[in-house]
Amino acid sequence: MKIGKTAKEAAAIAPALNAAEEMFAAAASARARNRRQRWAFILLTLLIAFGGALAARMFVAERNLVFAAGQKGSSSDLFAHNLQEILGRSRGARITVKNFDSPTAAAQQFSQRRADLAIIRSEAKTPPRARAVALLEHSILLIAVPKVGAPKSIGALKGKKLAIIGRDARDLALLRSVLSRFDIPDTTPIEQRKPEEWATLFEPGGPGAVFFMARKSGLAADRFWIGKSQKLNFKLIDLDGAKGIADRMHGVENESIEAGEILPSPQVPEEETDSIAVDDILIARLGLPETVGRALVAAIFENKEQLGIGGRYAMNIQPPNTEKDASILAHPAAAAYFEDQTKTLVERYSDVLFLVLWIASLVGSGFLWLYSQVTRVTPIEAGQLSSTFECLATRAREESDEAGVAAIETEVYRLLTRTLTGLRDGSVSYDGFDAFQMTFDLAREAIAERRQELSGSSA
């Protein structure tokens, strides 16, 4: 009879204990699931933030550069297309080449903020917000006169026929500026001739002097210096006072050509010749995104051989002058590249980090709402366990022996321990904790009273 009665009592409290066990099991599962959800949302937030920042930097940030170049087939046009191909492979930026009738017209597009890149000569007026990226070419003013009846000085050319090789308006403007210092008026006719005519220009009846802005990349490659007879009918002469002229003219420098530098045999020039020179400078507008500027400079100076036009242009690309007194100030990206200005990771990628934080705050807020409102499984409330303690208190008052009361007491403290653990790990909330505490005290009192009654009857 006693065994049967105990089984009935256990069966009576089993539903309440089973319900509590099921709640604890569900709470533990929910806690693990919530933990996985939190990590998943954190990782998704970071991935979306970084992916969005990189996408914004790649597709939204300014990466398309307009290169204003001269006519199709010109040196500046060929260089621009070479740079377009190399920069396109590096994916640092994209270049669109736009052609214009003359280098001066291309520079005007840059001045009017319709282009991001252009090539200007060092003696020209610097466009607003222009910064030097690279020195592409070095052009030297050569002055050739007939060997027979050569003038003793530049001033002696006054009143004589003059000619210039090429049709670049900048060459003619520079030459007239130089001649004006020797009192040769601007109205003096200057014929524009082709390089192929060079050898015939020094025959009797030809010009008293021929001027040529010779690019250093083509000095040794040009074969028009001598005629078929292989006899020199000209000689190169000094520009009188070349150093003083260079000092007084913006973007012009003094240049000396060593004997035989152009042709070793027959020797051209016959002796060291003093003249002036100017540079072709690749300029970029101030304010380019730092990443684009770095990519541009790196593409140029890490691929110099591929950028130059053999025997014609940009065969010896040089860094810009980074001094503060340079005729054109160096672009910050070029200055950093050559002066090795090291930056911290935060400084170098500050734009990306800003985008990451901005996107992460938006995405994180959305995921936080989703987690709290939709996906998150709420913990069990402490008040939900009060019915189990009430049931155990009732069964304790009905127990007929000490063993049954002890068994109920064990269950009460086991539930208490699991509840306190759940409160610590978050699987149980404090909602209804007052009810939980009251029913727990009720169960303890019932156990104590029933134990006292059983003790009295036994005595």
Number of C-alpha atoms within 10 A of each C-alpha: 5 9 8 9 12 16 10 12 16 16 11 14 16 15 13 18 21 12 15 19 14 12 19 21 13 15 21 19 15 19 21 13 14 19 13 12 17 16 11 13 19 17 12 16 22 18 14 17 24 19 15 18 23 18 13 14 17 14 11 10 13 15 19 14 18 20 28 27 31 25 17 14 10 15 16 27 22 20 20 25 17 18 24 20 14 21 21 14 12 13 12 19 20 21 20 16 22 17 20 18 11 16 23 19 15 25 27 18 21 26 18 10 14 14 22 22 28 27 29 25 23 20 19 16 13 19 18 12 15 22 24 30 30 23 21 26 23 23 21 23 21 22 21 24 22 21 14 12 9 17 15 9 12 20 15 13 18 15 12 14 16 19 21 24 20 17 12 14 12 16 18 21 11 17 18 17 16 19 17 12 13 15 11 19 14 13 7 14 12 19 16 16 17 12 15 14 13 19 19 12 21 22 13 11 8 16 20 22 25 25 22 21 23 17 23 20 22 18 17 15 13 17 12 12 20 18 15 7 8 11 11 16 19 24 19 23 23 20 19 14 14 19 16 12 19 19 12 10 13 14 19 22 21 18 18 14 18 14 15 15 16 20 18 12 11 13 14 22 22 18 16 15 18 22 22 23 23 24 20 21 24 20 28 26 21 17 13 17 14 14 18 20 24 17 16 22 21 18 20 21 16 11 15 17 14 16 26 22 17 13 15 17 23 26 21 15 22 17 19 23 19 19 11 9 8 12 17 23 20 24 26 18 25 24 20 16 17 12 10 9 9 10 10 8 9 11 10 13 13 12 16 19 18 13 19 21 16 15 20 22 14 12 18 20 13 13 21 16 12 13 16 11 11 10 14 18 19 16 23 23 21 22 20 18 26 23 18 25 28 20 18 29 25 16 20 28 18 15 20 16 17 16 12 19 23 15 12 23 20 12 14 20 13 11 20 17 12 14 22 15 13 22 17 11 12 17 27 25 19 16 14 14 16 13 16 24 17 15 22 24 15 18 26 20 15 22 27 16 14 21 21 13 15 16 12 9 7 8 6
